Amino acid sequence: ICFVMDCSGSMYRFNGMDGRLNRMLETTCLIFESMEGLDRYDYAVLGHSGGSAQIPFVEFGKPPANRGERLKVLQRMLAHTQ
């Protein structure tokens, strides 16, 4: 499963108006938590923006192993929107 997330500047710019960036980060966190321990599913998380069509955050076969690694992925996603 490949999850593609919007990491464009508009996510950061309009977050104060409608919370879109917060919801995207929360959704990504829920994906991490729901996929934990499910060995029969392999997944990757990619971002896209106007500056880059494909930003790899999580590669297939290399999910974040703990809460600290999940947080680092979310922080990288946030950084790409700024």
C-alpha positions as CSV (number, residue, x, y, z in Angstrom):
1,I,0.0,0.0,0.0
2,C,1.4,3.4,-0.9
3,F,0.0,6.4,1.0
4,V,0.6,9.7,-0.8
5,M,0.4,12.9,1.3
6,D,0.1,16.5,0.2
7,C,3.2,18.3,1.5
8,S,2.8,21.5,-0.5
9,G,3.1,25.0,0.9
10,S,-0.6,25.5,0.9
11,M,-1.0,22.9,3.6
12,Y,1.1,25.1,5.9
13,R,-0.3,28.4,4.6
14,F,-4.0,27.5,5.1
15,N,-3.6,25.3,8.2
16,G,-4.7,28.2,10.4
17,M,-7.9,28.6,8.5
18,D,-9.1,25.0,8.3
19,G,-6.5,22.7,10.1
20,R,-5.7,20.8,7.0
21,L,-2.0,20.2,7.9
22,N,-2.9,19.1,11.4
23,R,-5.5,16.6,10.0
24,M,-3.0,15.2,7.5
25,L,-0.3,14.7,10.2
26,E,-2.9,13.1,12.5
27,T,-4.0,10.8,9.7
28,T,-0.5,9.8,9.0
29,C,0.0,9.0,12.7
30,L,-3.1,6.9,12.7
31,I,-1.8,5.0,9.7
32,F,1.4,4.2,11.5
33,E,-0.4,3.0,14.6
34,S,-2.9,0.9,12.7
35,M,-0.3,-0.8,10.6
36,E,1.9,-1.6,13.6
37,G,2.3,-5.4,14.0
38,L,0.5,-6.2,10.7
39,D,3.2,-8.1,9.0
40,R,1.1,-9.2,6.1
41,Y,0.8,-5.6,4.8
42,D,3.7,-3.6,3.5
43,Y,3.4,0.1,3.0
44,A,5.2,3.2,2.1
45,V,4.5,6.9,2.7
46,L,5.3,9.5,0.0
47,G,4.8,13.2,-0.1
48,H,4.2,15.4,-3.1
49,S,4.4,19.2,-3.6
50,G,4.8,21.7,-6.3
51,G,8.6,21.5,-5.9
52,S,8.8,17.7,-5.9
53,A,6.6,15.0,-7.3
54,Q,7.8,12.3,-4.9
55,I,9.3,12.8,-1.4
56,P,10.0,9.4,0.3
57,F,9.1,9.5,4.0
58,V,8.7,5.7,4.7
59,E,10.1,3.1,2.3
60,F,8.5,-0.3,1.7
61,G,9.7,-2.8,4.2
62,K,11.1,0.0,6.6
63,P,8.2,1.2,8.7
64,P,9.0,3.4,11.7
65,A,9.9,1.0,14.5
66,N,8.8,3.1,17.5
67,R,7.1,6.4,18.6
68,G,10.4,8.4,18.2
69,E,10.8,7.3,14.6
70,R,7.2,8.1,13.8
71,L,7.6,11.6,15.3
72,K,10.7,12.1,13.1
73,V,8.7,11.2,10.0
74,L,5.9,13.6,11.0
75,Q,8.5,16.4,11.6
76,R,10.0,15.8,8.2
77,M,6.6,16.0,6.6
78,L,5.9,19.3,8.4
79,A,9.3,20.7,7.3
80,H,8.4,20.0,3.7
81,T,5.3,22.1,3.9
82,Q,7.2,25.3,5.1
